[in-house]
Amino acid sequence: MNSTLHPMLNVAIRAARAAGAIINRAALDVEAVRISQKQVNDFVTEVDHASEAAIIETLLTAFPQHGIHAEESGRTHGNPHSDHVWIIDPLDGTTNFIHGFPVYCVSIALSVRGRIEQAVVYDPSRNDLFTATRGRGAYLNDRRIRVSKRTQLNQCLISTGFPYRKGDDMPTYLRMMADVMQRTEGLRQPGAAALDLAHVAAGYTDAFFHSGLQPWDVAAGSLLVTEAGGLIGNFTGESEFMEQQECLAGSPRVYGQLVSLLGKYSKYRSTKPEVIRQASGTLPGPDASMPSAP
């Protein structure tokens, strides 16, 4: 039981639940939600804006001197010079939401001097609350969570996200997915990166990879993963993933094997060969590792 919550985490939970209530009310009549398009296949709704406003109001009422970095309003709220910055995605999985597909979440993280210290990912359709404080572990609804114990890639379920914006390198992504699909038990694309990372932390999936993500997509989930005993970085296994729009997360042994597999696709080829050499376990060929029939 996570009985002694950090005061700042408590406020973040309150903010996430306020946003979740707005999202759940709107989900009752999703056809009535007003939608606008930011760019090709990238949507924002009045629910995103209302959810974000509720989160910011809750956070700044408690911590008026803190900074805000939010998906829809950027850095226009809060103290731009603070070393405490709340990184907010008010509705991750907007496309799912507007179709009534119940895979979306609220993501809130607190960065202190550039390091994520508090994290909340709230799934309002399931009322699942994922939380973490640096050094205190990761929790789902007050129950301690850990990453998966699987070590063989051919027994693993991996989540990802498909590229959908103009200019995304679809041919490379298709090669990456083919490489992963041939060596694993399954590949899934749920469509909400923050929730994908929370599910890695809970052991529901064994790893997650994605390119083109923004800090608000991965900030909270990254702390959930590491506090649950997992690893997160870019495709070459280095830690500078937050601003690089390249994210790989998983249990340690699986993470290492995926670094070996996906590193060659990275825009940030490692200058540290030992990062690749340290990958745990061997990487089997696609034929040898296909799951056997039950």
C-alpha positions as a Markdown table, in Angstrom:
| # | Residue | x | y | z |
|---|---|---|---|---|
| 1 | Met | 0.0 | 0.0 | 0.0 |
| 2 | Asn | 1.4 | 3.4 | -1.0 |
| 3 | Ser | 0.2 | 5.0 | 2.2 |
| 4 | Thr | 2.5 | 8.1 | 2.3 |
| 5 | Leu | 2.0 | 9.9 | -0.9 |
| 6 | His | 4.3 | 12.9 | -1.7 |
| 7 | Pro | 2.3 | 16.1 | -1.3 |
| 8 | Met | 3.0 | 17.2 | -4.9 |
| 9 | Leu | 1.9 | 13.8 | -6.2 |
| 10 | Asn | -1.3 | 14.1 | -4.2 |
| 11 | Val | -2.1 | 17.4 | -6.0 |
| 12 | Ala | -1.2 | 15.8 | -9.4 |
| 13 | Ile | -3.6 | 13.0 | -8.7 |
| 14 | Arg | -6.4 | 15.5 | -7.9 |
| 15 | Ala | -5.7 | 17.3 | -11.1 |
| 16 | Ala | -5.7 | 14.0 | -13.1 |
| 17 | Arg | -9.0 | 12.9 | -11.6 |
| 18 | Ala | -10.6 | 16.3 | -12.3 |
| 19 | Ala | -9.5 | 16.0 | -16.0 |
| 20 | Gly | -10.8 | 12.4 | -16.1 |
| 21 | Ala | -14.2 | 13.5 | -14.9 |
| 22 | Ile | -14.4 | 15.9 | -17.8 |
| 23 | Ile | -13.3 | 13.2 | -20.3 |
| 24 | Asn | -15.8 | 10.7 | -18.9 |
| 25 | Arg | -18.7 | 13.1 | -19.1 |
| 26 | Ala | -17.8 | 13.9 | -22.8 |
| 27 | Ala | -17.4 | 10.2 | -23.6 |
| 28 | Leu | -21.1 | 9.7 | -22.9 |
| 29 | Asp | -21.9 | 11.6 | -26.1 |
| 30 | Val | -18.7 | 11.7 | -28.1 |
| 31 | Glu | -20.6 | 12.6 | -31.3 |
| 32 | Ala | -21.3 | 16.0 | -29.7 |
| 33 | Val | -17.6 | 16.8 | -29.1 |
| 34 | Arg | -16.2 | 19.6 | -31.2 |
| 35 | Ile | -13.1 | 18.6 | -33.0 |
| 36 | Ser | -10.4 | 20.6 | -34.9 |
| 37 | Gln | -7.4 | 19.4 | -36.8 |
| 38 | Lys | -3.9 | 20.6 | -35.9 |
| 39 | Gln | -2.3 | 18.9 | -38.8 |
| 40 | Val | -2.9 | 15.7 | -40.9 |
| 41 | Asn | -4.2 | 13.0 | -38.6 |
| 42 | Asp | -3.5 | 15.1 | -35.5 |
| 43 | Phe | -6.7 | 16.2 | -33.7 |
| 44 | Val | -7.6 | 18.4 | -30.8 |
| 45 | Thr | -11.0 | 18.6 | -29.1 |
| 46 | Glu | -12.8 | 20.9 | -26.7 |
| 47 | Val | -12.3 | 18.1 | -24.2 |
| 48 | Asp | -8.5 | 18.4 | -24.5 |
| 49 | His | -8.7 | 22.1 | -23.8 |
| 50 | Ala | -11.1 | 21.7 | -20.9 |
| 51 | Ser | -9.1 | 18.9 | -19.4 |
| 52 | Glu | -5.9 | 20.9 | -19.7 |
| 53 | Ala | -7.5 | 24.0 | -18.1 |
| 54 | Ala | -8.7 | 21.9 | -15.1 |
| 55 | Ile | -5.2 | 20.4 | -14.6 |
| 56 | Ile | -3.4 | 23.7 | -14.8 |
| 57 | Glu | -5.9 | 25.4 | -12.4 |
| 58 | Thr | -5.5 | 22.6 | -9.9 |
| 59 | Leu | -1.7 | 22.6 | -10.1 |
| 60 | Leu | -1.2 | 26.4 | -10.1 |
| 61 | Thr | -3.7 | 26.9 | -7.2 |
| 62 | Ala | -1.4 | 24.7 | -5.1 |
| 63 | Phe | 1.9 | 25.7 | -6.6 |
| 64 | Pro | 1.6 | 29.2 | -8.1 |
| 65 | Gln | 5.4 | 29.6 | -8.6 |
| 66 | His | 5.7 | 26.4 | -10.7 |
| 67 | Gly | 6.1 | 26.3 | -14.4 |
| 68 | Ile | 3.8 | 24.5 | -16.9 |
| 69 | His | 4.7 | 22.7 | -20.2 |
| 70 | Ala | 1.4 | 21.5 | -21.7 |
| 71 | Glu | 0.5 | 20.0 | -25.0 |
| 72 | Glu | -2.1 | 22.5 | -26.1 |
| 73 | Ser | -1.1 | 25.7 | -24.3 |
| 74 | Gly | 2.7 | 25.2 | -24.3 |
| 75 | Arg | 4.4 | 27.3 | -21.7 |
| 76 | Thr | 2.0 | 30.2 | -21.5 |
| 77 | His | 0.9 | 29.5 | -17.9 |
| 78 | Gly | 2.8 | 29.4 | -14.7 |
| 79 | Asn | 6.3 | 30.7 | -14.0 |
| 80 | Pro | 8.6 | 30.3 | -17.0 |
| 81 | His | 11.7 | 30.6 | -14.9 |
| 82 | Ser | 10.8 | 27.9 | -12.3 |
| 83 | Asp | 13.0 | 24.8 | -11.9 |
| 84 | His | 9.7 | 22.9 | -11.1 |
| 85 | Val | 7.9 | 22.3 | -14.4 |
| 86 | Trp | 4.7 | 20.3 | -14.8 |
| 87 | Ile | 4.6 | 18.4 | -18.1 |
| 88 | Ile | 1.0 | 17.7 | -19.1 |
| 89 | Asp | -0.8 | 15.8 | -21.8 |
| 90 | Pro | -4.5 | 16.4 | -20.9 |
| 91 | Leu | -5.8 | 13.6 | -23.3 |
| 92 | Asp | -3.3 | 11.2 | -24.7 |
| 93 | Gly | -5.1 | 9.2 | -27.4 |
| 94 | Thr | -7.4 | 11.9 | -28.7 |
| 95 | Thr | -8.0 | 10.0 | -32.0 |
| 96 | Asn | -9.1 | 6.9 | -30.0 |
| 97 | Phe | -11.4 | 9.2 | -27.9 |
| 98 | Ile | -13.2 | 10.8 | -30.8 |
| 99 | His | -13.9 | 7.3 | -32.2 |
| 100 | Gly | -15.2 | 6.0 | -28.9 |
| 101 | Phe | -12.3 | 3.6 | -28.6 |
| 102 | Pro | -11.7 | 3.5 | -24.9 |
| 103 | Val | -7.9 | 3.6 | -24.8 |
| 104 | Tyr | -6.8 | 7.1 | -23.7 |
| 105 | Cys | -5.4 | 8.8 | -20.6 |
| 106 | Val | -4.3 | 11.8 | -18.7 |
| 107 | Ser | -0.6 | 12.2 | -18.2 |
| 108 | Ile | 1.0 | 14.6 | -15.6 |
| 109 | Ala | 4.7 | 14.7 | -14.6 |
| 110 | Leu | 6.8 | 17.0 | -12.5 |
| 111 | Ser | 10.3 | 17.9 | -13.7 |
| 112 | Val | 12.6 | 19.3 | -11.1 |
| 113 | Arg | 15.8 | 20.8 | -12.5 |
| 114 | Gly | 15.3 | 18.7 | -15.6 |
| 115 | Arg | 14.7 | 15.4 | -13.8 |
| 116 | Ile | 11.2 | 13.7 | -13.6 |
| 117 | Glu | 10.3 | 13.4 | -9.9 |
| 118 | Gln | 6.5 | 12.7 | -9.8 |
| 119 | Ala | 4.3 | 11.0 | -12.3 |
| 120 | Val | 0.6 | 10.3 | -12.8 |
| 121 | Val | -1.1 | 8.4 | -15.7 |
| 122 | Tyr | -4.8 | 8.1 | -15.3 |
| 123 | Asp | -7.0 | 5.9 | -17.5 |
| 124 | Pro | -10.5 | 7.4 | -16.9 |
| 125 | Ser | -12.4 | 4.7 | -18.8 |
| 126 | Arg | -11.1 | 2.0 | -16.5 |
| 127 | Asn | -10.5 | 4.2 | -13.4 |
| 128 | Asp | -6.9 | 3.0 | -13.3 |
| 129 | Leu | -4.5 | 5.3 | -11.6 |
| 130 | Phe | -0.7 | 4.8 | -12.2 |
| 131 | Thr | 1.6 | 6.8 | -9.9 |
| 132 | Ala | 5.3 | 7.1 | -9.1 |
| 133 | Thr | 7.6 | 9.2 | -7.0 |
| 134 | Arg | 11.3 | 9.0 | -7.7 |
| 135 | Gly | 12.8 | 6.4 | -5.3 |
| 136 | Arg | 9.5 | 5.2 | -3.9 |
| 137 | Gly | 8.4 | 2.7 | -6.6 |
| 138 | Ala | 5.5 | 2.7 | -9.1 |
| 139 | Tyr | 1.9 | 1.9 | -8.2 |
| 140 | Leu | -1.4 | 1.0 | -9.8 |
| 141 | Asn | -4.4 | 1.9 | -7.6 |
| 142 | Asp | -2.2 | 1.7 | -4.5 |
| 143 | Arg | -0.7 | -1.7 | -5.5 |
| 144 | Arg | 3.0 | -1.9 | -6.2 |
| 145 | Ile | 3.7 | -2.8 | -9.8 |
| 146 | Arg | 6.8 | -4.3 | -11.5 |
| 147 | Val | 7.8 | -4.8 | -15.1 |
| 148 | Ser | 7.4 | -8.2 | -16.7 |
| 149 | Lys | 9.7 | -11.1 | -15.7 |
| 150 | Arg | 9.9 | -12.5 | -19.2 |
| 151 | Thr | 13.4 | -12.8 | -20.7 |
| 152 | Gln | 12.8 | -14.5 | -24.0 |
| 153 | Leu | 11.9 | -12.2 | -26.8 |
| 154 | Asn | 9.8 | -14.9 | -28.6 |
| 155 | Gln | 7.5 | -15.0 | -25.5 |
| 156 | Cys | 7.0 | -11.2 | -25.3 |
| 157 | Leu | 4.1 | -8.9 | -26.2 |
| 158 | Ile | 5.4 | -5.5 | -27.5 |
| 159 | Ser | 3.5 | -2.3 | -28.0 |
| 160 | Thr | 4.3 | 0.5 | -30.5 |
| 161 | Gly | 2.8 | 3.4 | -32.3 |
| 162 | Phe | 2.4 | 3.8 | -36.1 |
| 163 | Pro | 3.8 | 6.9 | -37.8 |
| 164 | Tyr | 0.9 | 9.0 | -39.1 |
| 165 | Arg | 2.2 | 12.5 | -39.8 |
| 166 | Lys | 3.3 | 13.9 | -43.2 |
| 167 | Gly | 7.1 | 13.4 | -43.5 |
| 168 | Asp | 7.2 | 10.3 | -41.2 |
| 169 | Asp | 9.5 | 7.6 | -42.5 |
| 170 | Met | 7.0 | 4.9 | -43.1 |
| 171 | Pro | 9.3 | 2.5 | -45.0 |
| 172 | Thr | 11.8 | 2.4 | -42.1 |
| 173 | Tyr | 9.1 | 1.9 | -39.6 |
| 174 | Leu | 7.6 | -1.0 | -41.5 |
| 175 | Arg | 11.0 | -2.6 | -41.5 |
| 176 | Met | 11.3 | -2.1 | -37.8 |
| 177 | Met | 7.9 | -3.6 | -37.1 |
| 178 | Ala | 8.7 | -6.6 | -39.4 |
| 179 | Asp | 11.9 | -7.2 | -37.4 |
| 180 | Val | 10.1 | -7.1 | -34.1 |
| 181 | Met | 7.0 | -9.1 | -35.2 |
| 182 | Gln | 9.1 | -12.0 | -36.5 |
| 183 | Arg | 10.9 | -12.3 | -33.1 |
| 184 | Thr | 8.0 | -11.8 | -30.6 |
| 185 | Glu | 4.7 | -13.2 | -29.6 |
| 186 | Gly | 2.8 | -10.2 | -30.8 |
| 187 | Leu | 2.9 | -6.5 | -31.7 |
| 188 | Arg | 0.2 | -4.1 | -30.5 |
| 189 | Gln | -0.6 | -0.5 | -31.4 |
| 190 | Pro | -3.0 | 0.8 | -28.7 |
| 191 | Gly | -2.7 | 4.5 | -29.7 |
| 192 | Ala | -1.8 | 6.3 | -26.4 |
| 193 | Ala | 1.9 | 6.3 | -25.6 |
| 194 | Ala | 1.6 | 7.4 | -22.0 |
| 195 | Leu | -0.7 | 4.5 | -21.3 |
| 196 | Asp | 1.6 | 2.1 | -23.3 |
| 197 | Leu | 4.4 | 3.1 | -20.9 |
| 198 | Ala | 2.2 | 2.6 | -17.9 |
| 199 | His | 1.3 | -0.9 | -19.2 |
| 200 | Val | 5.0 | -1.7 | -19.5 |
| 201 | Ala | 5.5 | -0.6 | -15.9 |
| 202 | Ala | 2.6 | -2.9 | -14.8 |
| 203 | Gly | 4.0 | -5.9 | -16.8 |
| 204 | Tyr | 1.0 | -6.0 | -19.2 |
| 205 | Thr | 3.4 | -5.7 | -22.1 |
| 206 | Asp | 7.1 | -6.5 | -22.1 |
| 207 | Ala | 8.3 | -3.4 | -24.0 |
| 208 | Phe | 7.3 | -0.4 | -26.0 |
| 209 | Phe | 9.0 | 1.5 | -28.9 |
| 210 | His | 8.0 | 4.6 | -30.8 |
| 211 | Ser | 9.4 | 7.5 | -32.7 |
| 212 | Gly | 8.0 | 11.0 | -33.1 |
| 213 | Leu | 6.9 | 11.4 | -29.5 |
| 214 | Gln | 6.9 | 14.7 | -27.5 |
| 215 | Pro | 8.0 | 15.2 | -23.9 |
| 216 | Trp | 4.4 | 15.3 | -22.7 |
| 217 | Asp | 3.8 | 11.8 | -24.2 |
| 218 | Val | 6.7 | 10.1 | -22.3 |
| 219 | Ala | 7.5 | 12.2 | -19.2 |
| 220 | Ala | 5.2 | 10.5 | -16.7 |
| 221 | Gly | 5.4 | 7.1 | -18.2 |
| 222 | Ser | 9.2 | 7.2 | -18.1 |
| 223 | Leu | 9.3 | 7.4 | -14.3 |
| 224 | Leu | 6.6 | 4.7 | -14.0 |
| 225 | Val | 8.8 | 2.4 | -16.0 |
| 226 | Thr | 12.1 | 3.0 | -14.1 |
| 227 | Glu | 10.4 | 2.9 | -10.7 |
| 228 | Ala | 8.9 | -0.4 | -11.7 |
| 229 | Gly | 12.3 | -1.8 | -12.4 |
| 230 | Gly | 12.4 | -1.2 | -16.2 |
| 231 | Leu | 14.7 | 0.7 | -18.5 |
| 232 | Ile | 13.9 | 3.5 | -20.9 |
| 233 | Gly | 16.1 | 5.3 | -23.5 |
| 234 | Asn | 16.4 | 5.9 | -27.2 |
| 235 | Phe | 16.7 | 3.0 | -29.8 |
| 236 | Thr | 20.5 | 2.8 | -29.1 |
| 237 | Gly | 20.0 | 2.5 | -25.4 |
| 238 | Glu | 21.1 | 5.9 | -24.3 |
| 239 | Ser | 19.2 | 8.1 | -21.9 |
| 240 | Glu | 18.7 | 11.3 | -23.9 |
| 241 | Phe | 15.3 | 10.2 | -25.3 |
| 242 | Met | 12.9 | 12.9 | -23.9 |
| 243 | Glu | 13.7 | 15.5 | -26.6 |
| 244 | Gln | 14.9 | 13.1 | -29.3 |
| 245 | Gln | 11.4 | 11.9 | -30.2 |
| 246 | Glu | 12.7 | 8.3 | -30.0 |
| 247 | Cys | 11.6 | 6.0 | -27.2 |
| 248 | Leu | 12.3 | 2.4 | -26.2 |
| 249 | Ala | 11.2 | 1.0 | -22.8 |
| 250 | Gly | 11.0 | -2.4 | -21.3 |
| 251 | Ser | 12.1 | -4.9 | -18.7 |
| 252 | Pro | 15.9 | -5.0 | -18.5 |
| 253 | Arg | 16.6 | -8.2 | -20.4 |
| 254 | Val | 14.0 | -7.5 | -23.1 |
| 255 | Tyr | 15.2 | -3.9 | -23.4 |
| 256 | Gly | 18.7 | -5.0 | -24.1 |
| 257 | Gln | 17.6 | -7.4 | -26.8 |
| 258 | Leu | 15.5 | -4.7 | -28.5 |
| 259 | Val | 18.5 | -2.2 | -28.4 |
| 260 | Ser | 20.4 | -4.8 | -30.4 |
| 261 | Leu | 17.5 | -5.1 | -32.8 |
| 262 | Leu | 16.4 | -1.5 | -33.2 |
| 263 | Gly | 19.7 | 0.4 | -32.7 |
| 264 | Lys | 20.4 | 0.3 | -36.4 |
| 265 | Tyr | 17.2 | 2.3 | -37.1 |
| 266 | Ser | 18.1 | 5.1 | -34.7 |
| 267 | Lys | 18.7 | 8.6 | -35.8 |
| 268 | Tyr | 21.1 | 8.8 | -32.9 |
| 269 | Arg | 23.6 | 6.0 | -33.6 |
| 270 | Ser | 25.4 | 5.3 | -30.4 |
| 271 | Thr | 29.0 | 6.5 | -30.1 |
| 272 | Lys | 29.3 | 4.1 | -27.2 |
| 273 | Pro | 29.7 | 0.5 | -28.5 |
| 274 | Glu | 29.5 | -0.8 | -25.0 |
| 275 | Val | 25.8 | 0.3 | -25.0 |
| 276 | Ile | 25.1 | -2.3 | -27.6 |
| 277 | Arg | 27.5 | -4.9 | -26.1 |
| 278 | Gln | 25.8 | -4.7 | -22.8 |
| 279 | Ala | 22.5 | -5.8 | -24.3 |
| 280 | Ser | 21.4 | -8.7 | -22.1 |
| 281 | Gly | 20.9 | -12.1 | -23.7 |
| 282 | Thr | 21.3 | -13.2 | -27.2 |
| 283 | Leu | 19.2 | -12.0 | -30.1 |
| 284 | Pro | 17.8 | -15.1 | -31.9 |
| 285 | Gly | 17.1 | -15.1 | -35.6 |
| 286 | Pro | 13.5 | -14.7 | -36.7 |
| 287 | Asp | 13.0 | -18.4 | -37.7 |
| 288 | Ala | 14.4 | -19.8 | -34.4 |
| 289 | Ser | 12.3 | -17.5 | -32.2 |
| 290 | Met | 8.9 | -17.7 | -33.7 |
| 291 | Pro | 6.5 | -18.9 | -31.0 |
| 292 | Ser | 5.7 | -22.6 | -31.3 |
| 293 | Ala | 2.1 | -23.7 | -31.7 |
| 294 | Pro | 0.3 | -24.6 | -28.5 |
